[in-house]
């Protein structure tokens, strides 16, 4: 990419489109995480994000950005919703309504209620393991777009689906109060799930809602202090949830805390580096490690960095420096207390010298000496999943293993063994997929859901799921999202 588009230029174009009521949703997929920082207005383990799980985020090539600004992109809710009046004033879980335009919502959200509908495919969704062992799959996007120019029509989803490992079946659950992708989902100590932020096609969302597994319904809770999406959300030992960063043009360095006892969000410390953050990992001492953070040096290129949040002081501080400025990678807490930071797109030196290709390296962070050690994976990959198994090994699966010029979504998988410090190949998935979710089930198997595939130049959301069995090292096809009633 040779053309450099500033944040302000992109934001102005999107602001003009929002002002006339058009719904914009970003072109996303393996290309997105390659060039982060070029836009704070256009999105990207993945992911909707939970603590310790990487997710894709970023911008794209100049041609895609120009397509968005020229209005060639369209987005729509998953159904034709019923018309509904928008109440004024704050909303509570007991009076859930369509999201109103507020000071923390960048632009007006839909003034209508989503109707239940199961998406044929699902990507950029969240996956949360509930206390009863079921998995809640919520929000995201569904559809297909050409990879070359990113011009297409995507659904933004409000629907939710439950996977029951006892029966191996999927079933529709209640819908969220508004359409969301790029949101976070966090299991709270009381068994409810906090779903916060995201983007719904008309603007960034400052709203949040709670999912009650006993009733299968969503209801609104307090408003965030800053509208954000593609942020991280981490459950702290105190029971509060720390939400950090996100792509929202301004205030990317901001952070806030959600208190489940009051249902309120309050500001906390500010990150020292403001470009972006990909992953958040709760460490054994209660602090939180953030990676996928870049700062722009004096020569206007990205450099790697990491940060630590201390909940005792409510402040952020720089951690040891990483070897690679990564986006679209993962961070996984090991049983030893160390953190495995793996894969992603190499942003080091970007845009002047960086390739932004998937990398085959990983780094091991040791909190004891605040340092990173460089490791080598078997396959370069980005926009993949990393799941710690009960025996301490880490399963890394799927993602983009190609190059910036020739992306290639892979079905390969590998295991990291902390005992040997080595990566080894394991069985392949039943289908190539990237940006999927991966959830460790109570039986130590791993559920892979949705994501996206690139075939014939078309990037499509996937409806398939599969199960990884660590005892045999194999993947087996499981229920389809289309089977949910």
C-alpha positions as CSV (number, residue, x, y, z in Angstrom):
1,X,0.0,0.0,0.0
2,X,1.5,3.3,-1.0
3,X,-1.4,5.8,-0.4
4,X,-1.5,7.0,3.2
5,X,-5.0,7.9,4.4
6,X,-5.2,9.8,7.7
7,X,-7.7,9.0,10.5
8,X,-9.3,12.4,10.1
9,X,-9.9,11.9,6.4
10,X,-11.5,8.5,6.9
11,X,-13.6,9.7,9.9
12,X,-14.8,12.8,8.0
13,X,-16.0,10.5,5.1
14,X,-17.8,8.2,7.5
15,X,-19.3,11.0,9.5
16,X,-20.8,12.4,6.3
17,X,-22.3,9.0,5.4
18,X,-23.8,8.5,8.9
19,X,-25.3,12.0,8.8
20,X,-27.5,11.1,5.8
21,X,-28.6,7.9,7.5
22,X,-26.7,5.3,5.5
23,X,-25.5,2.3,7.3
24,X,-21.8,1.4,6.9
25,X,-20.1,-1.8,7.9
26,X,-16.5,-2.4,7.3
27,X,-14.9,-4.8,4.8
28,X,-13.3,-7.3,7.0
29,X,-11.4,-10.5,6.9
30,X,-7.8,-11.6,6.8
31,X,-6.7,-8.4,5.1
32,X,-8.0,-6.1,7.8
33,X,-5.5,-6.6,10.6
34,X,-2.6,-6.0,8.2
35,X,-2.7,-2.2,8.3
36,X,-4.0,-1.1,11.8
37,X,-3.9,2.5,12.8
38,X,-4.7,3.9,9.4
39,X,-8.3,4.3,10.5
40,X,-10.0,4.7,13.8
41,X,-13.4,4.7,12.2
42,X,-13.4,1.4,10.3
43,X,-13.3,-1.8,12.1
44,X,-12.0,-5.8,12.5
45,X,-10.3,-12.8,17.7
46,X,-11.0,-12.0,17.5
47,X,-13.3,-10.9,19.1
48,X,-15.6,-9.4,20.2
49,X,-13.2,-10.1,22.8
50,X,-12.8,-12.0,25.9
51,X,-9.8,-12.0,28.2
52,X,-6.8,-13.8,26.8
53,X,-8.4,-14.5,23.4
54,X,-7.1,-12.7,20.3
55,X,-9.4,-11.3,17.7
56,X,-8.9,-9.5,14.4
57,X,-9.1,-5.8,14.1
58,X,-7.8,-3.1,11.9
59,X,-8.2,-1.4,8.6
60,X,-7.3,-2.3,5.0
61,X,-5.8,-1.2,1.8
62,X,-6.4,2.3,0.4
63,X,-8.7,0.9,-2.3
64,X,-11.0,-0.6,0.3
65,X,-11.1,2.6,2.3
66,X,-11.9,4.6,-0.8
67,X,-14.7,2.2,-1.6
68,X,-16.2,2.8,1.9
69,X,-15.9,6.5,1.6
70,X,-17.6,6.6,-1.8
71,X,-20.6,4.8,-0.4
72,X,-20.2,1.5,-2.2
73,X,-20.6,-0.5,1.0
74,X,-24.0,-1.4,2.5
75,X,-25.0,-3.0,5.7
76,X,-28.3,-4.1,7.0
77,X,-29.8,-5.6,10.2
78,X,-30.5,-9.3,10.1
79,X,-34.3,-8.8,9.8
80,X,-36.7,-6.1,8.9
81,X,-37.4,-5.0,12.5
82,X,-40.6,-3.7,13.8
83,X,-41.0,0.1,14.2
84,X,-40.8,1.3,17.8
85,X,-40.5,4.6,19.6
86,X,-37.2,5.4,21.2
87,X,-37.6,6.4,24.8
88,X,-35.6,9.3,26.2
89,X,-33.4,9.0,29.3
90,X,-31.3,6.1,30.7
91,X,-32.4,2.5,30.1
92,X,-32.3,-0.4,32.5
93,X,-32.4,-4.1,32.1
94,X,-36.0,-4.1,33.1
95,X,-37.0,-1.6,30.4
96,X,-34.9,-2.8,27.5
97,X,-35.7,-0.8,24.3
98,X,-33.9,-0.2,21.0
99,X,-30.8,1.8,21.6
100,X,-31.2,5.5,21.7
101,X,-28.8,8.1,20.4
102,X,-26.8,9.3,23.4
103,X,-23.7,11.3,24.2
104,X,-21.6,8.1,24.2
105,X,-23.0,6.6,21.1
106,X,-21.1,8.1,18.2
107,X,-24.1,8.3,15.8
108,X,-27.8,7.3,16.1
109,X,-28.4,3.5,16.4
110,X,-31.4,1.8,14.9
111,X,-34.7,3.1,16.3
112,X,-36.3,-0.3,16.0
113,X,-36.2,-3.7,17.8
114,X,-34.4,-6.6,16.3
115,X,-36.5,-9.7,15.7
116,X,-35.2,-13.2,16.4
117,X,-33.5,-14.8,13.5
118,X,-30.7,-17.4,13.2
119,X,-28.0,-16.4,10.7
120,X,-27.0,-18.9,8.0
121,X,-23.3,-18.1,8.8
122,X,-21.7,-16.2,11.6
123,X,-18.4,-14.4,12.0
124,X,-17.1,-11.7,14.3
125,X,-19.4,-13.1,17.0
126,X,-18.8,-13.8,20.6
127,X,-18.7,-17.3,22.3
128,X,-19.1,-17.6,26.1
129,X,-19.0,-20.8,28.1
130,X,-21.9,-20.6,30.6
131,X,-21.9,-22.1,34.1
132,X,-24.1,-25.0,33.0
133,X,-21.6,-26.0,30.2
134,X,-23.6,-24.6,27.3
135,X,-22.0,-22.1,24.9
136,X,-23.7,-18.7,24.1
137,X,-23.0,-17.5,20.6
138,X,-24.1,-13.9,20.0
139,X,-24.0,-11.1,17.4
140,X,-21.5,-10.8,14.7
141,X,-21.9,-10.6,10.9
142,X,-23.3,-12.9,8.2
143,X,-22.8,-12.7,4.4
144,X,-20.3,-12.7,1.6
145,X,-18.2,-10.0,-0.1
146,X,-15.6,-10.0,-2.9
147,X,-12.1,-10.0,-1.4
148,X,-10.6,-7.7,-4.0
149,X,-12.8,-4.6,-3.5
150,X,-14.8,-5.4,-0.4
151,X,-18.1,-4.1,-1.9
152,X,-21.0,-6.2,-0.7
153,X,-23.9,-6.6,1.6
154,X,-23.5,-8.0,5.1
155,X,-26.0,-8.7,7.8
156,X,-25.3,-7.3,11.3
157,X,-26.7,-9.8,13.8
158,X,-28.7,-9.4,17.0
159,X,-29.6,-13.1,17.3
160,X,-28.0,-15.5,19.7
161,X,-27.6,-19.3,19.6
162,X,-26.9,-21.9,22.4
163,X,-24.7,-25.0,21.9
164,X,-25.5,-27.9,24.2
165,X,-22.5,-30.3,24.5
166,X,-24.9,-32.9,26.1
167,X,-26.9,-33.2,22.9
168,X,-24.5,-31.7,20.4
169,X,-27.3,-29.5,19.1
170,X,-27.7,-25.8,18.5
171,X,-30.9,-23.9,19.5
172,X,-31.9,-20.3,19.1
173,X,-32.0,-18.2,22.2
174,X,-33.4,-14.7,22.9
175,X,-32.1,-11.8,20.7
176,X,-29.9,-8.9,21.9
177,X,-31.6,-5.5,22.3
178,X,-29.7,-4.2,19.3
179,X,-27.5,-5.5,16.4
180,X,-23.8,-5.8,17.3
181,X,-20.5,-6.9,16.0
182,X,-17.1,-6.2,17.5
183,X,-18.7,-6.3,20.9
184,X,-17.3,-8.1,24.0
185,X,-18.9,-10.8,26.1
186,X,-17.8,-11.6,29.6
187,X,-19.2,-14.2,32.0
188,X,-19.9,-12.6,35.4
189,X,-19.6,-14.2,38.8
190,X,-23.4,-14.5,39.1
191,X,-23.6,-16.5,35.8
192,X,-24.9,-13.7,33.7
193,X,-23.1,-12.5,30.6
194,X,-22.1,-8.8,30.0
195,X,-22.3,-7.9,26.3
196,X,-20.8,-4.4,25.7
197,X,-20.2,-2.0,22.9
198,X,-19.7,-2.9,19.3
199,X,-20.9,-1.3,16.1
200,X,-24.3,-1.7,14.5
201,X,-23.9,-0.1,11.1
202,X,-24.9,3.5,12.1
203,X,-22.2,4.1,14.8
204,X,-20.2,2.9,17.7
205,X,-22.3,1.6,20.6
206,X,-22.0,2.9,24.2
207,X,-24.7,0.5,25.4
208,X,-24.4,-2.7,27.2
209,X,-26.7,-5.6,28.1
210,X,-26.9,-8.6,30.3
211,X,-27.8,-12.2,29.2
212,X,-29.7,-14.3,31.8
213,X,-29.0,-18.0,31.1
214,X,-32.0,-18.9,33.3
215,X,-34.5,-17.0,31.2
216,X,-32.6,-17.0,27.9
217,X,-33.2,-13.2,27.6
218,X,-31.1,-10.1,27.2
219,X,-31.8,-6.8,29.0
220,X,-30.1,-3.5,29.1
221,X,-27.7,-2.4,31.8
222,X,-25.7,0.8,32.3
223,X,-24.1,2.9,29.6
224,X,-20.4,2.8,29.0
225,X,-18.5,6.0,29.5
226,X,-17.1,5.8,26.0
227,X,-18.7,4.2,22.9
228,X,-16.2,1.5,21.8
229,X,-15.9,-1.6,19.7
230,X,-13.1,-4.2,19.1
231,X,-12.1,-3.5,22.6
232,X,-10.9,-6.0,25.3
233,X,-13.0,-7.0,28.3
234,X,-11.4,-8.8,31.3
235,X,-13.0,-10.1,34.4
236,X,-10.9,-9.0,37.4
237,X,-10.6,-10.9,40.7
238,X,-12.8,-8.2,42.3
239,X,-15.7,-9.2,40.1
240,X,-15.5,-6.0,38.0
241,X,-14.9,-6.0,34.3
242,X,-12.1,-4.0,32.8
243,X,-12.9,-2.6,29.3
244,X,-10.0,-1.1,27.4
245,X,-9.3,0.6,24.1
246,X,-11.2,-0.2,20.9
247,X,-11.4,1.4,17.5
248,X,-13.5,4.6,18.1
249,X,-11.3,7.2,16.5
250,X,-10.8,9.2,19.7
251,X,-10.1,8.0,23.2
252,X,-8.5,4.8,22.1
253,X,-6.3,4.8,25.2
254,X,-9.3,5.1,27.6
255,X,-10.4,2.3,30.0
256,X,-13.4,1.8,32.3
257,X,-14.7,-0.6,34.9
258,X,-18.1,-2.3,35.0
259,X,-19.5,-3.1,38.5
260,X,-22.1,-5.9,38.4
261,X,-23.4,-4.9,41.8
262,X,-24.5,-1.4,40.6
263,X,-24.7,-2.0,36.8
264,X,-22.6,1.1,36.2
265,X,-19.5,1.9,34.3
266,X,-16.8,4.3,35.7
267,X,-13.6,5.6,34.1
268,X,-10.2,4.2,35.2
269,X,-6.6,4.8,34.2
270,X,-5.5,5.7,30.6
271,X,-3.1,3.6,28.6
272,X,0.4,5.1,27.9
273,X,0.3,4.0,24.3
274,X,-2.7,5.0,22.3
275,X,-2.4,3.4,18.8
276,X,-4.4,0.2,19.6
277,X,-4.6,-3.0,21.7
278,X,-5.4,-6.5,20.5
279,X,-5.3,-8.8,23.6
280,X,-5.8,-8.7,27.3
281,X,-4.7,-11.4,29.6
282,X,-5.3,-11.6,33.4
283,X,-2.1,-12.6,35.1
284,X,-1.8,-14.7,38.3
285,X,-1.1,-11.6,40.4
286,X,-4.3,-9.9,39.3
287,X,-2.8,-7.4,36.9
288,X,-3.7,-7.5,33.2
289,X,-1.2,-7.8,30.3
290,X,-2.0,-6.0,27.0
291,X,-0.3,-6.9,23.7
292,X,-0.9,-5.9,20.1
293,X,-0.1,-2.3,21.1
294,X,1.9,-0.2,18.7
295,X,3.3,3.3,19.0
296,X,4.3,5.5,16.1
297,X,7.9,6.5,16.1
298,X,9.5,9.7,14.8
299,X,9.9,8.1,11.4
300,X,6.1,7.3,11.3
301,X,6.5,3.6,11.6
302,X,5.0,1.1,14.1
303,X,7.0,-0.3,16.9
304,X,6.1,-3.1,19.3
305,X,5.1,-2.5,22.9
306,X,3.1,-4.0,25.8
307,X,1.4,-2.6,28.8
308,X,0.3,-3.7,32.3
309,X,-2.8,-2.6,34.2
310,X,-2.7,-2.7,38.0
311,X,-6.2,-2.9,39.4
312,X,-4.9,-1.8,42.9
313,X,-3.8,1.6,41.6
314,X,-6.0,1.8,38.5
315,X,-3.0,2.8,36.4
316,X,-1.3,1.5,33.2
317,X,2.4,1.2,32.7
318,X,4.7,-0.1,30.0
319,X,5.8,-3.7,30.1
320,X,8.9,-5.3,28.5
321,X,9.2,-4.7,24.8
322,X,8.0,-7.4,22.3
323,X,10.1,-8.5,19.3
324,X,7.3,-8.0,16.8
325,X,4.5,-5.4,16.4
326,X,1.6,-7.9,15.9
327,X,-2.0,-7.5,15.0
328,X,-4.5,-10.3,14.7
329,X,-2.5,-12.5,17.1
330,X,-3.5,-14.3,20.3
331,X,-2.4,-14.2,24.0
332,X,-2.9,-17.2,26.2
333,X,-2.2,-17.6,29.9
334,X,-0.3,-20.8,30.6
335,X,-0.5,-22.9,33.8
336,X,3.0,-21.6,34.8
337,X,1.7,-18.0,34.8
338,X,3.6,-17.1,31.7
339,X,1.7,-15.8,28.6
340,X,2.0,-17.2,25.1
341,X,1.7,-14.4,22.5
342,X,1.4,-16.0,19.0
343,X,1.1,-15.2,15.4
344,X,-0.6,-12.2,13.9
345,X,0.3,-9.8,11.1
346,X,3.8,-8.3,11.3
347,X,3.4,-4.5,11.6
348,X,7.0,-3.8,12.5
349,X,8.2,-0.8,10.5
350,X,4.9,-0.4,8.8
351,X,4.1,1.5,6.6
352,X,7.6,2.3,5.2
353,X,9.2,-1.1,5.5
354,X,6.7,-3.6,7.1
355,X,5.3,-6.5,5.1
356,X,2.1,-6.9,7.1
357,X,2.2,-10.6,6.3
358,X,1.3,-13.4,8.8
359,X,4.2,-14.3,11.0
360,X,5.3,-17.8,12.1
361,X,6.8,-16.6,15.4
362,X,5.5,-16.5,18.9
363,X,6.7,-14.8,22.1
364,X,6.7,-16.1,25.7
365,X,6.1,-13.4,28.3
366,X,7.5,-14.0,31.8
367,X,5.9,-11.8,34.5
368,X,8.7,-12.6,36.9
369,X,11.3,-10.7,34.9
370,X,9.0,-8.7,32.6
371,X,10.5,-10.0,29.4
372,X,9.6,-11.7,26.2
373,X,11.4,-14.7,24.6
374,X,11.1,-15.4,20.9
375,X,9.7,-18.8,19.7
376,X,8.9,-20.4,16.3
377,X,5.5,-21.9,15.2
378,X,5.1,-24.5,12.6
379,X,3.0,-22.3,10.3
380,X,2.6,-18.5,9.9
381,X,-1.0,-17.6,10.9
382,X,-3.1,-14.6,11.9
383,X,-6.8,-14.2,12.7
384,X,-6.8,-17.7,14.3
385,X,-7.8,-19.1,17.7
386,X,-5.6,-20.2,20.6
387,X,-7.1,-22.4,23.4
388,X,-5.4,-23.7,26.5
389,X,-6.3,-27.4,27.1
390,X,-6.6,-28.9,30.6
391,X,-3.2,-30.5,30.3
392,X,-1.6,-27.1,29.8
393,X,-1.0,-27.4,26.0
394,X,-2.3,-24.7,23.7
395,X,-4.3,-25.5,20.5
396,X,-3.8,-23.0,17.7
397,X,-6.1,-23.5,14.7
398,X,-7.0,-21.9,11.4
399,X,-6.4,-18.4,10.3
400,X,-4.7,-16.7,7.4
401,X,-1.3,-18.3,6.4
402,X,-0.8,-16.5,3.1
403,X,0.7,-13.1,2.3
404,X,-0.6,-9.6,1.8
405,X,-0.6,-10.1,-1.9
406,X,-1.9,-13.7,-1.8
407,X,-4.0,-14.5,1.4
408,X,-4.7,-18.1,2.1
409,X,-7.1,-19.3,4.9
410,X,-5.8,-22.6,6.3
411,X,-7.3,-25.6,8.0
412,X,-4.0,-26.5,9.7
413,X,-3.7,-26.7,13.5
414,X,-0.8,-27.0,15.9
415,X,-0.1,-27.6,19.6
416,X,2.3,-25.7,21.9
417,X,3.7,-27.7,24.7
418,X,5.1,-25.6,27.6
419,X,7.0,-28.6,28.9
420,X,9.2,-28.7,25.8
421,X,8.7,-25.1,24.5
422,X,8.0,-26.5,21.0
423,X,5.1,-26.3,18.5
424,X,4.0,-29.5,16.7
425,X,1.4,-30.1,14.1
426,X,-1.9,-31.8,15.0
427,X,-4.9,-32.9,12.9
428,X,-6.4,-30.5,10.4
429,X,-9.9,-28.9,10.7
430,X,-12.6,-30.2,8.5
431,X,-12.7,-26.9,6.6
432,X,-10.5,-23.8,6.2
433,X,-11.6,-21.1,8.5
434,X,-10.4,-17.8,10.0
435,X,-11.8,-15.5,12.6
436,X,-13.8,-18.3,14.2
437,X,-14.4,-18.8,17.9
438,X,-13.0,-21.6,19.9
439,X,-14.4,-22.7,23.3
440,X,-12.9,-25.2,25.7
441,X,-15.8,-27.5,26.8
442,X,-16.1,-29.3,30.2
443,X,-15.1,-32.6,28.5
444,X,-11.8,-30.9,27.4
445,X,-12.9,-30.9,23.8
446,X,-12.8,-27.6,21.8
447,X,-15.8,-26.2,19.9
448,X,-15.0,-24.3,16.8
449,X,-17.8,-22.1,15.4
450,X,-18.3,-20.2,12.2
451,X,-15.7,-17.7,11.0
452,X,-15.0,-17.1,7.4
453,X,-13.5,-18.7,4.3
454,X,-12.0,-17.3,1.1
455,X,-13.0,-19.2,-2.1
456,X,-13.1,-18.0,-5.7
457,X,-12.2,-14.5,-4.5
458,X,-15.3,-14.4,-2.2
459,X,-15.0,-14.0,1.5
460,X,-17.9,-15.8,3.2
461,X,-19.2,-16.3,6.7
462,X,-19.4,-20.0,7.7
463,X,-22.3,-21.8,9.3
464,X,-20.3,-25.0,10.1
465,X,-19.0,-26.1,13.5
466,X,-16.5,-28.7,14.5
467,X,-15.0,-30.4,17.6
468,X,-11.4,-31.0,18.4
469,X,-10.6,-34.1,20.5
470,X,-7.1,-33.7,22.2
471,X,-7.0,-37.4,23.0
472,X,-7.0,-38.3,19.3
473,X,-5.7,-35.1,17.9
474,X,-8.6,-35.0,15.3
475,X,-11.4,-32.6,14.3
476,X,-14.9,-33.8,13.7
477,X,-17.8,-32.0,12.0
478,X,-20.5,-31.0,14.4
479,X,-23.9,-29.2,14.2
480,X,-24.6,-26.5,11.7
481,X,-25.9,-23.0,12.6
482,X,-28.5,-23.6,10.0
483,X,-29.9,-26.4,12.1
484,X,-30.9,-24.1,15.0
485,X,-34.7,-23.9,15.1
